[in-house]
Amino acid sequence: MNYALFIARHIYKDQGDKHKVSRPVIRIATVGVAIGLAVMLITVSVVLGFKHTIRDKVVGFGSHIQVQNLYAFSTSAPYPITMNDSMMEEMKAIKGVKHVERYALTQGILKTDDDFLGVLFKGIGQEYDTKFLRQHLVEGEMPQFTDSANSNRLLVSKMIADKLKLKSGDRLYAYFINEDVRTRRFTISGIYQTNMTRFDENLCFTDLHTVRRLNGWETDLCNGAEITVEDFDRLQETADAFIEHVNRQTDSLGNTYSSQTIYEAYPQVFNWLELLDINVWIILALMVCVAGFTMISGLLIIILERTQMIGVLKALGARNKTVRHIFLWFSVFIIGQGLVLGNAVGLVIILVQKWTGLVRLDPQTYYVSEVPMEVNMPLFVLINAATLLICFFVLIAPSYLISHIHPAKSMRYE
């Protein structure tokens, strides 16, 4: 058995004199490591949960890749592009594509007896993936959208519904102003809430056929298509394939196809999310420093208190390296106990928040109604390993204090 490990284990298990300074020092060092690790796990869990929740909401409204008329990317004017079945099949055949859906946009005014509000109508067809909208449906039911008929059904956000005092089943008129004024009567089929203000405040959903007719477009014309990829981590690869196979093609009317990723469509949102990583690194660095300095001070106190034992070991022939290894192993036991305690505390807090949503947030400010948590076990294991290694390596230099302890003098040390 390893000589240094054997002695370190017995020192760690030795309860000894209750009045020794080392006993509370060991507890403080253990708690310091535990608190540091728990804070790191909670911080990483919150930031990952927040980033992925916001990302999924933005993707829910805009998908991963958008294919539009080239001119539509440089202006807010509704430039249409042909999205016939052959073009849809061509995009579906691109490697990495999971789903393709068409959409059309038009602006209008919702009018009730007491108020009115300008909104953006998004027309979607039967192939549109409504899973995201269903997840955030708070009232009513999801309409059966189609690209071949008018259902006169409307899905609005809770923000719009609150402003106009609407509820599911209410009827209202919508006015569309182009070269003339057109009027449509809609029934509120459902109300959704995502807490993403930039979308909720003015976006509602209706049939693709309705929006096409309001814009005066032919059957195959749309604002564009939204593409969902199979692997978000390989989004750029799929986007490059679209650049190669779709971009710069022209439709029968001479319009040019172009594409952009969700990162390019909403750069402000994703740049803001990337800034959160800086906060995470700062917190991780601070917590590792707290744990490291706590362990350094604890090790120094333990070495000073065990000066006589060190002198005896040296007198019996133990080398400085061996004695240093004893105290480094002793420190590993303390760090290990702190890691176990920190994992227990951190995971309990994370799981309680994940399951109960105990800590609430203002959705108008944070876009979520509760603190989101995400459990990423490989990352948690990496944080544990990094904490153990960093705390261990910062203790190597202080352990050289043992080299300055002389056996003859240490025998008289009290």
C-alpha positions as CSV (number, residue, x, y, z in Angstrom):
1,M,0.0,0.0,0.0
2,N,1.2,3.5,-0.7
3,Y,3.0,4.7,2.4
4,A,1.9,8.4,2.1
5,L,-1.8,7.4,1.3
6,F,-1.9,5.1,4.3
7,I,-0.7,7.7,6.8
8,A,-2.9,10.4,5.2
9,R,-6.0,8.2,5.6
10,H,-5.3,7.6,9.3
11,I,-4.7,11.3,9.9
12,Y,-8.0,12.2,8.2
13,K,-10.0,9.6,10.2
14,D,-8.3,10.6,13.5
15,Q,-10.7,12.6,15.6
16,G,-8.0,13.3,18.1
17,D,-8.3,16.2,20.6
18,K,-11.5,18.2,20.1
19,H,-9.6,21.3,21.0
20,K,-7.2,21.1,18.1
21,V,-7.4,24.0,15.6
22,S,-7.3,21.6,12.6
23,R,-10.8,20.2,13.3
24,P,-12.7,23.4,12.6
25,V,-10.2,24.3,9.9
26,I,-11.0,21.0,8.1
27,R,-14.7,21.8,8.3
28,I,-14.3,25.3,7.0
29,A,-12.2,24.0,4.1
30,T,-14.8,21.3,3.3
31,V,-17.6,23.8,3.4
32,G,-15.6,26.3,1.3
33,V,-15.1,23.7,-1.5
34,A,-18.8,22.6,-1.2
35,I,-20.2,26.1,-1.5
36,G,-17.9,26.9,-4.4
37,L,-18.9,23.8,-6.3
38,A,-22.6,24.2,-5.6
39,V,-22.6,27.8,-6.8
40,M,-20.7,26.7,-10.0
41,L,-23.2,23.9,-10.7
42,I,-26.3,26.1,-10.2
43,T,-24.7,28.9,-12.3
44,V,-24.0,26.7,-15.2
45,S,-27.4,25.1,-14.9
46,V,-29.2,28.4,-14.9
47,V,-27.3,29.9,-17.8
48,L,-27.6,26.7,-20.0
49,G,-31.4,26.6,-19.2
50,F,-31.8,30.3,-19.9
51,K,-29.8,30.2,-23.2
52,H,-31.6,27.1,-24.5
53,T,-35.0,28.3,-23.5
54,I,-34.6,31.6,-25.2
55,R,-33.0,30.0,-28.2
56,D,-35.8,27.5,-28.6
57,K,-38.4,30.3,-28.4
58,V,-36.7,32.3,-31.1
59,V,-36.3,29.2,-33.3
60,G,-40.0,28.4,-32.6
61,F,-40.9,31.7,-34.4
62,G,-38.3,31.7,-37.1
63,S,-37.0,28.1,-37.5
64,H,-33.3,27.3,-38.1
65,I,-33.0,28.5,-41.7
66,Q,-35.1,30.9,-43.7
67,V,-35.3,30.9,-47.5
68,Q,-36.7,34.1,-49.0
69,N,-36.5,36.5,-51.9
70,L,-33.1,38.1,-52.0
71,Y,-34.6,41.6,-51.8
72,A,-36.6,40.7,-48.7
73,F,-33.4,40.6,-46.6
74,S,-32.6,44.3,-47.2
75,T,-36.1,45.8,-46.9
76,S,-39.4,45.3,-44.9
77,A,-41.4,45.2,-48.1
78,P,-43.2,41.9,-48.8
79,Y,-41.2,40.5,-51.7
80,P,-42.7,37.1,-52.6
81,I,-40.9,34.0,-54.0
82,T,-42.2,30.9,-55.6
83,M,-42.5,27.9,-53.2
84,N,-44.0,25.2,-55.3
85,D,-43.8,21.4,-54.6
86,S,-40.6,20.9,-56.7
87,M,-38.8,23.6,-54.7
88,M,-40.0,22.2,-51.4
89,E,-38.8,18.7,-52.4
90,E,-35.4,20.1,-53.5
91,M,-34.9,21.7,-50.1
92,K,-36.1,18.6,-48.2
93,A,-33.4,16.5,-50.1
94,I,-30.6,18.6,-48.7
95,K,-28.5,16.7,-46.1
96,G,-29.4,17.7,-42.5
97,V,-32.9,19.0,-43.2
98,K,-35.6,17.7,-41.0
99,H,-38.6,19.7,-42.0
100,V,-39.6,22.4,-44.5
101,E,-42.7,24.7,-44.2
102,R,-44.0,27.7,-46.1
103,Y,-45.3,30.9,-44.7
104,A,-46.6,34.3,-45.9
105,L,-46.8,37.7,-44.0
106,T,-49.1,40.7,-44.2
107,Q,-49.9,43.6,-42.0
108,G,-53.3,44.6,-40.7
109,I,-55.4,46.2,-38.0
110,L,-57.5,44.2,-35.5
111,K,-60.6,46.2,-34.5
112,T,-62.9,45.7,-31.6
113,D,-65.8,47.9,-30.4
114,D,-63.5,49.7,-28.0
115,D,-60.0,49.6,-29.4
116,F,-57.8,48.7,-32.4
117,L,-54.2,47.4,-32.8
118,G,-51.8,47.0,-35.7
119,V,-50.5,43.4,-36.0
120,L,-48.5,41.2,-38.3
121,F,-50.4,38.2,-39.7
122,K,-48.4,35.1,-40.4
123,G,-50.1,32.7,-42.8
124,I,-49.2,29.0,-42.3
125,G,-50.4,25.8,-44.0
126,Q,-51.1,22.3,-43.0
127,E,-47.4,21.3,-43.2
128,Y,-46.5,23.8,-40.6
129,D,-45.1,22.3,-37.4
130,T,-47.3,23.7,-34.6
131,K,-45.6,21.9,-31.8
132,F,-44.0,25.1,-30.4
133,L,-47.3,27.0,-30.5
134,R,-49.2,24.1,-28.8
135,Q,-46.6,24.1,-26.0
136,H,-47.4,27.7,-25.3
137,L,-51.1,27.6,-25.8
138,V,-52.8,29.1,-22.7
139,E,-56.5,29.3,-23.9
140,G,-58.7,27.8,-26.6
141,E,-57.4,25.3,-29.2
142,M,-55.0,25.3,-32.2
143,P,-56.8,26.1,-35.5
144,Q,-56.5,23.7,-38.4
145,F,-54.4,25.8,-40.8
146,T,-54.6,25.2,-44.5
147,D,-53.2,26.6,-47.8
148,S,-56.3,25.9,-49.8
149,A,-59.3,27.6,-48.0
150,N,-60.2,30.3,-45.5
151,S,-61.1,29.0,-42.0
152,N,-61.3,32.6,-40.7
153,R,-59.6,31.3,-37.5
154,L,-57.0,33.4,-35.7
155,L,-54.3,32.5,-33.1
156,V,-53.3,35.5,-31.1
157,S,-50.8,36.1,-28.3
158,K,-52.0,36.8,-24.7
159,M,-50.4,40.3,-25.0
160,I,-52.6,41.1,-28.0
161,A,-55.7,39.5,-26.3
162,D,-55.1,41.6,-23.1
163,K,-54.7,44.8,-25.0
164,L,-58.0,44.3,-27.0
165,K,-59.8,42.5,-24.1
166,L,-60.2,39.3,-26.2
167,K,-60.8,35.7,-25.2
168,S,-61.2,32.5,-27.0
169,G,-64.3,32.3,-29.2
170,D,-64.6,36.1,-29.7
171,R,-65.1,37.5,-33.1
172,L,-63.6,40.7,-34.5
173,Y,-62.8,42.5,-37.7
174,A,-59.4,42.9,-39.3
175,Y,-58.6,45.7,-41.8
176,F,-55.9,45.4,-44.5
177,I,-54.8,48.5,-46.4
178,N,-53.0,48.1,-49.7
179,E,-54.3,49.8,-52.8
180,D,-57.7,49.5,-51.2
181,V,-59.1,48.6,-47.8
182,R,-60.1,44.9,-47.3
183,T,-62.0,43.6,-44.4
184,R,-62.0,40.1,-42.9
185,R,-63.9,38.8,-39.9
186,F,-62.0,36.3,-37.7
187,T,-62.8,34.1,-34.8
188,I,-60.3,33.8,-32.0
189,S,-59.5,30.1,-31.9
190,G,-56.7,30.2,-29.4
191,I,-54.3,32.3,-27.3
192,Y,-50.6,31.6,-26.9
193,Q,-48.0,33.1,-24.5
194,T,-44.2,32.8,-25.0
195,N,-43.2,35.9,-23.0
196,M,-41.0,36.9,-26.0
197,T,-42.2,40.5,-26.2
198,R,-40.8,41.2,-29.6
199,F,-43.0,38.5,-31.1
200,D,-45.9,38.4,-28.7
201,E,-46.8,42.1,-29.0
202,N,-47.7,42.0,-32.7
203,L,-47.7,38.5,-34.2
204,C,-50.8,36.4,-34.9
205,F,-51.4,33.3,-37.0
206,T,-53.9,32.4,-39.7
207,D,-54.3,30.4,-42.9
208,L,-51.7,30.6,-45.6
209,H,-54.4,30.8,-48.2
210,T,-55.9,33.9,-46.4
211,V,-52.7,35.8,-46.4
212,R,-52.0,35.0,-50.0
213,R,-55.3,36.3,-51.1
214,L,-54.9,39.5,-49.0
215,N,-51.5,40.1,-50.7
216,G,-53.0,39.3,-54.2
217,W,-50.5,36.5,-54.8
218,E,-50.8,33.4,-56.9
219,T,-51.1,30.0,-55.4
220,D,-47.3,29.1,-55.3
221,L,-46.1,32.5,-54.0
222,C,-45.0,32.9,-50.4
223,N,-42.8,35.2,-48.3
224,G,-40.5,32.2,-48.0
225,A,-39.9,28.8,-46.3
226,E,-38.7,27.9,-42.8
227,I,-36.3,24.9,-42.5
228,T,-35.7,22.9,-39.3
229,V,-32.4,21.0,-39.2
230,E,-31.8,17.6,-37.6
231,D,-28.8,18.7,-35.5
232,F,-28.6,22.2,-34.3
233,D,-24.9,21.9,-33.6
234,R,-24.3,21.3,-37.3
235,L,-26.5,24.2,-38.4
236,Q,-23.8,25.9,-40.3
237,E,-23.0,22.8,-42.4
238,T,-26.7,22.6,-43.5
239,A,-26.7,26.4,-44.1
240,D,-23.6,26.0,-46.3
241,A,-25.5,23.4,-48.3
242,F,-28.3,25.8,-48.9
243,I,-25.9,28.4,-50.0
244,E,-24.5,25.9,-52.5
245,H,-27.7,24.4,-53.8
246,V,-30.5,27.0,-53.3
247,N,-29.0,30.5,-53.2
248,R,-28.8,32.4,-56.4
249,Q,-31.4,30.2,-58.1
250,T,-34.2,32.1,-59.8
251,D,-37.9,31.2,-59.9
252,S,-40.2,31.4,-62.9
253,L,-40.8,35.2,-62.2
254,G,-37.1,36.0,-62.1
255,N,-36.9,36.3,-58.3
256,T,-33.7,35.1,-56.7
257,Y,-33.6,32.7,-53.8
258,S,-31.5,33.5,-50.7
259,S,-31.1,32.0,-47.3
260,Q,-30.1,33.0,-43.7
261,T,-29.7,31.2,-40.4
262,I,-31.5,32.1,-37.2
263,Y,-28.3,33.7,-36.0
264,E,-28.3,36.0,-38.9
265,A,-32.0,36.8,-38.6
266,Y,-31.8,37.8,-34.9
267,P,-28.1,38.7,-34.2
268,Q,-29.0,40.9,-31.2
269,V,-30.7,38.1,-29.3
270,F,-27.9,35.6,-29.9
271,N,-25.1,38.1,-29.2
272,W,-26.8,38.9,-25.9
273,L,-27.0,35.2,-25.1
274,E,-23.3,34.8,-25.9
275,L,-22.4,37.5,-23.4
276,L,-23.8,35.3,-20.6
277,D,-20.9,33.0,-21.1
278,I,-18.5,35.7,-19.9
279,N,-20.5,35.9,-16.6
280,V,-20.3,32.1,-16.2
281,W,-16.5,32.1,-16.6
282,I,-16.2,35.0,-14.1
283,I,-18.3,33.2,-11.5
284,L,-16.4,29.9,-12.1
285,A,-13.1,31.6,-11.7
286,L,-14.2,33.3,-8.5
287,M,-15.6,30.1,-6.9
288,V,-12.4,28.1,-7.8
289,C,-10.3,30.9,-6.2
290,V,-12.5,30.8,-3.0
291,A,-12.1,27.0,-2.8
292,G,-8.4,27.2,-3.6
293,F,-7.6,29.9,-1.0
294,T,-9.7,28.1,1.6
295,M,-7.7,24.9,1.0
296,I,-4.3,26.7,1.1
297,S,-5.0,28.4,4.4
298,G,-6.4,25.1,5.8
299,L,-3.3,23.1,4.6
300,L,-0.9,25.6,6.1
301,I,-2.7,25.5,9.5
302,I,-2.7,21.7,9.4
303,I,1.0,21.6,8.6
304,L,1.9,23.9,11.5
305,E,-0.2,21.9,13.9
306,R,1.4,18.7,12.8
307,T,5.0,20.0,13.0
308,Q,6.0,17.5,15.7
309,M,4.6,14.6,13.6
310,I,6.5,15.9,10.6
311,G,9.7,16.0,12.7
312,V,9.2,12.5,13.9
313,L,8.6,11.2,10.3
314,K,11.8,12.9,9.1
315,A,13.8,11.6,12.1
316,L,12.6,8.1,11.1
317,G,14.0,8.6,7.6
318,A,11.0,10.0,5.7
319,R,12.0,12.3,2.8
320,N,10.5,15.7,2.3
321,K,8.7,14.4,-0.9
322,T,7.1,11.6,1.1
323,V,5.9,13.9,3.8
324,R,4.5,16.4,1.3
325,H,2.6,13.6,-0.4
326,I,1.0,12.7,3.0
327,F,-0.5,16.2,3.3
328,L,-1.4,16.4,-0.3
329,W,-3.4,13.2,0.0
330,F,-4.9,14.5,3.2
331,S,-6.0,17.6,1.2
332,V,-7.5,15.4,-1.5
333,F,-9.7,13.7,1.1
334,I,-10.9,17.1,2.3
335,I,-11.6,18.3,-1.3
336,G,-13.4,15.0,-2.1
337,Q,-15.7,15.4,0.9
338,G,-16.4,19.0,-0.2
339,L,-17.2,17.9,-3.7
340,V,-19.6,15.2,-2.5
341,L,-21.4,17.8,-0.2
342,G,-21.4,20.4,-3.0
343,N,-22.9,18.0,-5.6
344,A,-25.6,17.0,-3.2
345,V,-26.6,20.6,-2.3
346,G,-26.3,21.9,-5.9
347,L,-28.3,19.1,-7.5
348,V,-31.0,19.3,-4.9
349,I,-31.5,23.0,-5.5
350,I,-31.4,22.5,-9.3
351,L,-33.9,19.7,-9.3
352,V,-36.3,21.4,-6.8
353,Q,-36.3,24.5,-9.1
354,K,-36.6,22.4,-12.2
355,W,-39.6,20.5,-10.9
356,T,-41.4,23.2,-8.9
357,G,-40.4,26.5,-10.5
358,L,-40.1,27.9,-7.0
359,V,-38.1,31.0,-8.0
360,R,-40.1,33.2,-10.2
361,L,-39.0,35.9,-12.7
362,D,-40.6,38.9,-14.4
363,P,-41.3,37.6,-17.9
364,Q,-41.4,41.1,-19.3
365,T,-37.7,41.5,-18.4
366,Y,-36.3,38.0,-18.6
367,Y,-38.6,36.4,-21.2
368,V,-39.3,33.5,-18.8
369,S,-41.7,33.3,-15.9
370,E,-39.4,31.1,-13.7
371,V,-35.7,30.4,-13.4
372,P,-34.9,27.7,-16.0
373,M,-32.6,24.9,-15.0
374,E,-30.8,22.4,-17.3
375,V,-29.1,19.3,-16.0
376,N,-26.0,18.5,-18.0
377,M,-24.2,15.6,-16.3
378,P,-21.1,15.5,-18.6
379,L,-20.5,19.2,-17.9
380,F,-21.1,18.7,-14.2
381,V,-18.5,15.9,-14.1
382,L,-16.0,18.1,-15.9
383,I,-16.6,20.9,-13.4
384,N,-16.0,18.4,-10.5
385,A,-12.8,17.1,-12.1
386,A,-11.5,20.6,-12.9
387,T,-12.2,21.8,-9.3
388,L,-10.4,18.8,-7.8
389,L,-7.4,19.2,-10.1
390,I,-7.1,23.0,-9.7
391,C,-7.4,22.8,-5.9
392,F,-4.8,20.1,-5.8
393,F,-2.3,21.9,-8.0
394,V,-2.6,25.2,-6.0
395,L,-1.6,23.2,-2.9
396,I,1.7,21.9,-4.3
397,A,3.5,25.2,-3.6
398,P,2.3,25.6,0.0
399,S,3.3,22.0,0.7
400,Y,6.9,22.9,0.3
401,L,6.8,24.6,3.7
402,I,7.4,21.0,5.0
403,S,11.0,21.2,3.6
404,H,11.8,24.0,6.0
405,I,10.8,22.0,9.1
406,H,13.9,20.5,10.8
407,P,13.5,17.4,12.9
408,A,15.6,18.6,15.9
409,K,13.7,21.9,16.2
410,S,10.3,20.4,15.5
411,M,10.7,17.9,18.4
412,R,10.6,20.9,20.8
413,Y,7.7,22.6,18.9
414,E,4.4,23.1,20.8
